[in-house]
Amino acid sequence: MGSEEPLLHEAEDENGIKRRGFEICGRPFAVELKRVSCIALPMIVVTVSQYLLRISPLFMLGHLDELSLSSASIATSLANVTGYSILFGMASALETLCGQAYGAEQYQKVGTFTYSAIICLFLVSLPVSILWIYTDKLLIFIGQDPLISVEAGKYVVWLIPSLFPYAIYQSLVRYLQIQSLILPMLLSTLATLLFHLPLCWAFIFKLKLGNPGAALSISISYWLNVIFLGLYVKYSSACKKTHASFSREVLLTMKKFFELAIPAALMICLAWWSYELVILLSGLLPNPQLETSVLSICFQTISLHYHIPDAFGAAASTRISNELGAGKPQAARLAFFVVLVLSVAECITASTVIFLCRRLLGYAFSNEKEIVDYVDQIAPLLSLCVIMDGFEAVLSGIARGSGWQQIAVYVNLGAYYLVGIPISLLLGFVFHLRGEGLWSGLVAGATVKSILLLLITSFTDWQKQATEARKRIFERKILTQDELI
């Protein structure tokens, strides 16, 4: 008899070390799993802490009176839609530019792109600030109660000083994230939140500043967070190789940043705005107070959970952009697979928990039996939305790391505004399914988006993506200091 071929044949891995067949697949998966987890888990704490920084004043204002809470809630929603979401989306372009530059070992470009982002986001903050000054007039124009509009206007005006540190913060977060320097952000954000909570309490209750005091505490806390991160970036040896001097090259790269930043912002804002639009539409239904309250509970639940898959998306963006920049398409593909497995497991777990606790979920927000029963009724849809919304958050992170934000813009536009919103209108108003119908449209939109992004990612030519990444980074040679003189 001839000799049989062994089931576990030996082969060389990328380092030239001989390993058995299953080890070649298993060990890289385990290593990548550890790398992704080291980024994603701390990022969950960072993003949730930032979310609480803007939301925590609402809990305190709720103990003053109904006017303070309602006006601050409207102001927060408007500020998110017209300001924070835009800056957040534009800053995500750094996940492509800095991430791929870092992977390609073009460390000076990482600092240069970050400088460009800060300048661009500052410029965008100026017209946003002007818009915020006229918030009260804008709210009255669209039919809001004049008294609430005036109070909301005061709140947003005192939020204007937070726009500029927010622009710096989002840039520094991406700068550190693509280098996998997550611990400094974690410590800085937690320290800021611990400072913010007593500061906000003192402004509202001790100094009796009300809404302006709550907004001012947010602005001060953002500046403090930026100072913490700025000091770390300046003096830490871990950031030394990516430091870049402010030069003419910073201005020259602004065009490249805007080319990616605009579709990156649209990619995030189109999805964000669709949820806000559905909540506004719920106010046109019979019994608008009930419908708006229940859909707001659904939105808050989705928003809180979103930070977990979004952190996985950030990890995916970092790992994939680094590997594509380094010209390692197979490593980028492995990162995609690892994050996909993790995100599916997390989203299914979260969805199951929400469904099993659907009765308790309503009581977490209200003691009204009508609201609790309605939340219980809509919980299956909410559970499904958690899966699809979380899934698309991770796939969006993969899109940012790969650099195809423009494709994702068309996906979002089609999924939410050609499918999701029309289904919401049809089911909510034509078939009279009320809030369930409106929310069903969002589930449909998130499902279509997830399927399209998964298909695009599954058929991605990773070798071509790596070539495009190298072309993007080496397209312009960073000028040396001597060449600039």
Helices and strands as residue ranges (DSSP letters): E 10-12, E 18-20, H 21-61, H 66-79, I 80-84, H 85-91, H 93-103, H 107-133, H 135-141, H 146-157, H 160-177, H 183-201, I 202-206, H 210-235, G 237-242, H 248-252, H 254-282, H 288-325, H 329-356, H 358-365, H 369-402, H 405-412, I 413-420, H 421-425, I 426-430, H 434-458, H 462-474, H 481-484
